Amino acid sequence: MSHKSHLWNIRPTSLDMIAQLSAIVCQVFPHTLLKWQGDQLNIWRPFPGESAADANIEEAFYVPEEPNTELTRRYWGSTWMSGGSRQ
């Protein structure tokens, strides 16, 4: 059985489990996107760039607690999707 076919067999048993398996995305007027997934919140704010094909995007990444061990820094570092600078 492949990994992907196994995912289709998951049957959520509670709202907490559904929240862990879901990504909830909301657009907030005028130009903000919120994405809540499990224990993290991402905020994206796109702005016009130099031309019609360009955009500048601010991203904020909120996690439940500061990553203060090497293990948690690696975990959240691999979860960070933007490829931008990490602090």
WOMO-V381111 format. One record per pair of residues at least 12 apart in sequence whose ideal C-beta (glycine too) atoms are under 7 Angstrom apart, sorted by the first residue. I is the first residue (numbers start at 1). J is the second residue. Records with the same first field share a line. If there is no record, write none. Layout:
I->J / J
//
This chain:
19->38
20->38
23->35 / 37
24->36
31->45 / 46
32->45
39->63 / 64
40->61 / 62 / 63 / 79
41->62
42->59 / 61
43->59 / 60
44->57 / 59
45->57 / 58
59->82 / 84
61->80
63->76
//
